[in-house]
Amino acid sequence: MQEKAKEPEIRFAGFTGAWEQRKAKDLFAAYSDKGHPDLDVLSATQDRGMVRRDDNNINISHDKKNEATYKRVLPGQFVIHLRSFQGGFAYSSIEGITSPAYTVFGFSKPQEHEPNFWKFVFSSEQFIKRLEKVTYGIRDGRSISYDEVLTLSFTFPGKNEQIQIAHFLDKVGALITLHQRKYEKLLNIKKSMLEKMFPKEGEVVPEIRFKGFTGAWEQRELGEISEIKTGPFGSSLHASDYVADGVPIITTEHFKFGSIEKNKYLIPMVSDTDHSRLIAYSLKTGDIVFSRVGSVDINALVEPESDGWLFSGRVLRVRSSEKYDSGFLHNLLETDDVRNDIRNRAVGQTMPSINTQILSATELTIPSSKREQQRIGNFFKGINQLLTLHQRKLEMLKNVKQAFLEKMFV
């Protein structure tokens, strides 16, 4: 059998030749430098590497006598969490001390390697899969054996190529972080506006209101202003009825993050014949769907691309009357007061559930003017579109990074 090529599929210009392959025992050395209690205590995180414990909001009392036994970690070194299998390697860009239960290691010849490059090696899916051979225990109790890690072989380029690869992947990572922060900032803005543009519990006027609208909002129950319907019972549809291409039938899994999955091929589908038989359970643009079990407080608005799709027996469909704007209603149902109310009235301990009666009794405060409802609904529609845009950019960048991790390494 021909030996696998030791060159990556994608490479920066100017670099040629096969990558070097060596055993970990020839590359790395463990360190146990103790007696530095005045240094900051570091904690290992899966996504940020080694961070100062105080900066990580970990509330652990300081014991200087005990910390004298902690191991010093230098910038460019790594820590193995002996009690953590997935992502058990943490890179440190700062100096500090960490628990003596951890293994601290670095390079035998630091001048020959770029630590940032190896940070990506140790966090890659390919390497984590290889760790299965050098771990013991079961499930969450699995531990990494440093001695066994030293038996693994690594294939890597020269230091200059390591620097180029690490620099490129760091830039992609920085873009991901930037869009993640934008997404989280916008999410916080939405949360704040949901609190201010809808009356608080016990009140009838919101804190912020569009110009030209006055007067108290009205008290209504959801069942008064909408038709609520449960999906078909299991006996009406079986897994054997699903087809490769047809009409999608959504269940709770398809809107667990607050919007309906848009790719119909990721949703079970039924034939046109079954669609006709179940036509009473079809969705219309502007409908609102709720999970009947599990995350019962999460709802999603049916957009035009999902018009005509079906909903399953694990879903409740809310169809508002003409007097009320469904976009407004969707966002009102996303406020903390309403979501907490639905959760509190759900039945069942291990698996909360709601029915048409419970959802119908949901108390709401609504402006009598449909025009005001539409203004509010359109405002949040704009925010939701921006959130979707940032979410898609994040997913794209993460996929790009994953593709480069697969193609820039051997």
C-alpha positions in Angstrom: 0.0 0.0 0.0 1.3 3.4 -0.9 2.2 5.6 2.1 0.0 8.6 2.6 1.5 11.8 1.3 3.0 14.0 4.0 2.1 17.3 2.4 -1.2 19.2 3.0 -3.7 19.8 0.3 -3.5 23.6 0.6 -0.2 25.4 1.2 1.2 28.9 1.2 3.4 29.9 -1.8 7.1 29.2 -1.4 6.8 26.1 0.8 7.5 22.7 -0.7 8.6 19.3 0.3 7.2 16.7 2.7 6.4 17.6 6.3 8.5 16.0 9.0 7.1 13.2 11.2 8.4 12.6 14.7 7.2 11.0 18.0 5.8 13.3 20.7 8.5 12.2 23.1 11.1 13.7 20.8 9.2 17.0 20.6 7.8 17.8 24.0 9.0 17.9 27.6 6.9 18.2 30.8 7.6 20.9 33.4 6.9 20.9 37.1 8.3 24.3 38.3 6.7 24.9 41.7 7.1 27.5 44.4 5.6 30.6 42.8 2.5 31.4 44.9 2.7 35.1 44.0 1.8 34.5 40.4 -1.8 34.6 39.1 -3.7 31.4 39.3 -4.7 30.2 35.8 -7.7 28.0 34.9 -8.1 26.0 31.7 -11.0 26.8 29.3 -11.9 24.9 26.2 -12.4 27.9 24.0 -9.9 30.5 25.4 -7.1 28.3 26.6 -5.5 29.3 30.0 -7.0 32.4 31.6 -6.6 34.1 34.9 -8.9 32.5 37.4 -10.1 35.9 38.7 -10.9 37.0 35.1 -12.9 33.8 34.5 -15.3 34.6 37.4 -14.4 31.4 39.2 -15.2 31.9 42.8 -12.5 29.9 44.6 -10.9 31.0 47.9 -7.2 31.7 47.7 -4.8 29.5 49.7 -1.3 30.8 49.3 0.2 27.8 51.2 -1.6 25.4 48.9 -0.7 27.4 45.8 3.0 27.0 46.6 2.6 23.5 45.2 1.0 24.8 41.9 3.0 24.5 38.7 4.2 27.5 36.8 3.0 27.9 33.2 4.9 30.1 30.8 3.6 31.8 27.6 3.7 29.3 24.8 3.3 26.2 27.0 0.4 23.8 27.2 -1.7 22.2 29.9 -3.4 18.9 29.8 -6.6 18.5 31.8 -6.1 15.0 33.1 -9.9 14.8 33.8 -11.1 16.1 30.5 -11.1 14.1 27.3 -12.7 16.3 24.6 -10.6 19.5 24.2 -8.3 18.4 27.0 -5.3 20.6 25.9 -5.2 24.3 26.8 -2.7 26.8 25.3 -1.3 29.6 27.5 -0.4 33.0 26.2 0.2 34.3 29.7 2.4 33.4 32.8 0.8 32.0 35.9 0.4 28.9 38.0 -2.1 26.1 37.8 -3.2 23.0 39.7 -0.5 20.3 40.3 -3.1 17.8 39.0 -2.5 19.1 35.5 0.5 18.3 33.2 2.4 21.3 32.0 4.5 20.8 28.9 6.3 22.7 26.2 8.8 22.0 23.4 12.2 20.3 23.9 13.6 22.8 21.4 11.4 25.9 21.6 13.4 27.7 18.9 12.2 25.2 16.3 8.4 25.6 16.8 5.6 28.1 16.8 3.3 27.4 19.8 0.3 29.0 18.0 0.5 26.4 15.3 0.4 23.6 17.8 -2.6 25.2 19.5 -4.6 24.4 16.3 -3.1 20.9 16.1 -4.3 20.0 19.6 -7.8 21.5 19.1 -8.4 19.8 15.8 -11.1 17.1 15.4 -8.5 14.8 13.9 -6.2 15.0 16.9 -9.1 14.7 19.4 -10.2 11.5 17.6 -6.6 10.2 17.9 -6.8 10.7 21.7 -9.2 7.8 21.9 -6.2 5.5 21.7 -4.5 7.1 24.8 -7.3 7.6 27.2 -8.8 5.4 29.9 -12.1 5.3 31.8 -15.6 5.7 30.4 -17.9 8.5 29.4 -17.3 11.8 31.3 -14.7 10.1 33.5 -12.3 9.5 30.6 -8.8 10.8 31.3 -5.8 11.5 29.2 -2.5 9.7 29.9 0.4 12.1 29.2 2.8 9.1 28.9 0.6 7.6 26.2 0.4 10.9 24.4 4.2 10.8 24.1 3.8 7.6 22.0 1.8 9.5 19.3 3.4 10.6 16.1 3.0 14.1 14.7 3.5 15.4 11.2 4.5 19.1 10.9 6.3 21.7 8.8 9.2 23.9 9.5 8.8 26.9 11.9 8.3 29.5 9.2 5.5 27.6 7.7 4.0 27.0 11.1 4.0 30.8 11.7 2.2 31.4 8.4 -0.5 28.8 9.1 -1.0 30.0 12.7 -1.2 33.7 11.6 -3.8 32.9 9.0 -6.0 30.8 11.3 -5.7 33.4 14.1 -7.1 36.0 11.6 -10.0 33.7 10.8 -10.6 33.2 14.5 -10.5 36.9 15.1 -13.2 37.4 12.5 -15.3 34.7 14.2 -14.9 36.4 17.5 -15.9 39.8 16.0 -19.1 38.5 14.5 -19.9 36.5 17.7 -19.6 39.7 19.7 -21.8 41.6 17.1 -24.4 38.9 17.3 -24.4 38.8 21.1 -24.5 42.7 21.3 -27.5 42.7 19.0 -29.1 39.9 21.0 -28.7 42.0 24.1 -30.3 45.0 22.3 -33.2 42.9 21.3 -33.7 41.6 24.9 -33.5 45.2 26.2 -36.1 46.4 23.7 -38.4 43.5 24.4 -38.4 44.7 28.0 -39.0 48.3 27.2 -41.4 48.2 24.2 -43.9 45.9 26.0 -45.6 46.7 29.3 -44.1 45.1 32.4 -46.2 42.7 34.4 -49.1 44.6 36.1 -48.7 47.7 33.8 -50.7 48.7 30.8 -48.3 51.2 29.0 -44.7 50.4 27.7 -41.7 52.4 28.7 -40.8 53.1 25.0 -43.5 53.8 22.4 -43.7 55.0 18.8 -44.7 58.6 18.4 -48.4 59.2 17.9 -49.7 56.3 19.9 -51.3 56.9 23.4 -53.7 55.2 25.7 -53.6 52.0 27.8 -53.0 48.6 26.2 -55.8 46.0 26.5 -55.8 42.8 28.5 -56.5 39.7 26.4 -56.0 35.9 26.7 -54.3 34.3 23.7 -57.3 32.0 23.2 -59.5 35.1 22.7 -57.5 36.5 19.8 -56.4 33.3 18.0 -57.2 29.8 17.1 -54.9 27.2 18.7 -54.6 23.7 17.2 -52.7 20.6 18.1 -50.9 18.6 15.4 -52.1 15.2 14.3 -51.9 12.2 16.7 -49.2 9.6 16.1 -51.7 7.1 14.7 -52.3 9.5 11.8 -48.7 9.4 10.6 -45.9 6.9 10.9 -42.1 7.1 10.1 -42.8 4.7 7.2 -44.9 7.4 5.6 -41.9 9.7 5.1 -40.6 10.2 1.6 -37.4 11.5 0.1 -39.0 14.6 -1.5 -42.4 16.0 -0.6 -44.1 18.3 1.8 -42.1 19.0 5.1 -43.8 18.2 8.4 -42.1 20.2 11.2 -41.7 19.0 14.8 -40.2 20.7 17.9 -36.6 20.0 16.8 -37.1 22.2 13.7 -37.6 25.5 15.6 -35.8 25.0 18.9 -33.8 28.2 18.4 -36.8 30.4 17.7 -37.0 30.1 13.9 -38.1 27.4 11.5 -35.4 25.4 9.7 -35.4 26.6 6.1 -33.8 23.7 4.4 -36.7 21.3 3.8 -34.3 18.4 3.2 -33.4 18.5 6.8 -37.0 17.9 7.8 -39.1 14.7 7.4 -41.4 14.9 4.3 -44.7 13.3 3.3 -46.2 12.6 -0.1 -48.8 14.8 -1.7 -51.4 12.2 -0.9 -50.6 12.3 2.8 -50.5 16.1 2.6 -54.0 16.2 1.2 -55.1 13.8 4.0 -53.5 16.1 6.7 -54.5 19.4 5.1 -56.1 20.6 8.3 -52.6 20.6 9.9 -51.0 22.9 7.3 -49.3 26.1 8.1 -49.9 29.6 6.7 -47.6 32.6 6.6 -48.0 34.5 9.9 -48.9 31.4 12.0 -47.0 30.9 15.2 -45.8 27.5 16.3 -45.0 26.3 19.9 -43.4 23.2 21.2 -46.0 21.1 23.0 -43.3 19.3 25.1 -39.8 20.2 26.3 -39.0 23.9 25.5 -42.6 24.9 25.7 -41.8 28.7 25.9 -40.1 28.9 22.5 -42.2 30.0 19.6 -41.4 30.6 15.9 -43.2 32.7 13.2 -44.1 30.9 10.0 -42.4 32.8 7.1 -43.5 32.6 3.4 -41.0 29.8 2.6 -42.7 27.5 5.1 -46.3 28.3 3.9 -48.2 25.0 3.2 -45.9 22.9 5.3 -47.4 20.6 8.0 -46.9 20.5 11.7 -46.6 17.3 13.8 -48.5 16.2 17.0 -45.7 17.6 19.2 -46.5 21.1 17.9 -49.2 23.7 18.7 -50.2 26.1 16.0 -51.4 29.6 16.9 -53.3 31.5 14.1 -54.3 35.0 15.2 -57.5 36.7 14.1 -57.5 39.5 11.5 -57.5 42.2 14.2 -54.1 41.3 15.5 -50.7 41.4 13.8 -48.9 38.1 14.0 -45.4 39.6 13.8 -46.3 41.7 16.9 -47.8 38.7 18.6 -44.7 36.5 17.9 -42.5 39.1 19.7 -44.9 39.6 22.6 -44.8 35.8 23.2 -40.9 36.1 23.3 -40.9 38.5 26.3 -39.6 37.1 29.5 -42.9 37.7 31.4 -44.9 35.7 28.9 -42.3 32.9 28.6 -42.0 32.5 32.3 -45.8 32.4 32.7 -46.1 29.6 30.1 -43.2 27.6 31.7 -44.8 28.0 35.2 -48.2 26.7 34.0 -46.7 23.7 32.1 -47.4 20.3 33.5 -44.8 17.6 34.2 -41.5 17.7 36.1 -38.9 15.9 33.9 -40.6 16.8 30.6 -42.7 20.0 30.7 -45.7 20.0 28.4 -48.6 22.3 27.4 -51.9 21.9 25.6 -54.4 24.1 23.9 -56.1 25.0 27.2 -52.8 26.0 28.9 -51.7 28.1 25.9 -55.1 29.6 25.4 -55.1 30.9 29.0 -51.9 32.9 28.4 -52.6 36.5 29.5 -51.4 39.3 27.2 -51.3 43.1 27.1 -51.9 44.4 23.6 -52.4 47.8 22.0 -55.9 48.2 20.5 -54.4 49.8 17.3 -53.3 47.3 14.8 -51.1 50.0 13.2 -49.1 50.2 16.5 -48.9 46.4 16.6 -47.5 46.5 13.0 -44.9 49.2 13.8 -43.6 47.1 16.8 -43.7 43.9 14.7 -41.7 45.5 11.9 -39.2 47.0 14.3 -38.3 43.5 15.7 -38.5 42.0 12.2 -35.6 44.2 11.3 -33.6 43.2 14.4 -34.3 39.5 13.7 -33.1 39.9 10.1 -29.8 41.3 11.3 -29.5 38.5 13.9 -30.0 36.0 11.1 -27.4 37.7 8.9 -24.8 37.7 11.7 -25.7 34.1 12.5 -25.2 33.0 8.9 -21.8 34.9 8.7 -20.8 33.1 11.9 -21.7 29.7 10.5 -19.9 30.4 7.2 -16.7 31.5 9.0 -16.8 28.5 11.2 -17.2 26.2 8.2 -14.4 28.1 6.4 -12.1 27.6 9.4 -13.0 23.9 9.6 -12.3 23.4 5.9 -8.9 25.0 6.2 -8.1 23.0 9.3 -8.7 19.9 7.3 -6.8 21.0 4.2 -3.8 22.9 5.7 -2.7 20.0 7.9 -1.5 16.5 7.2 
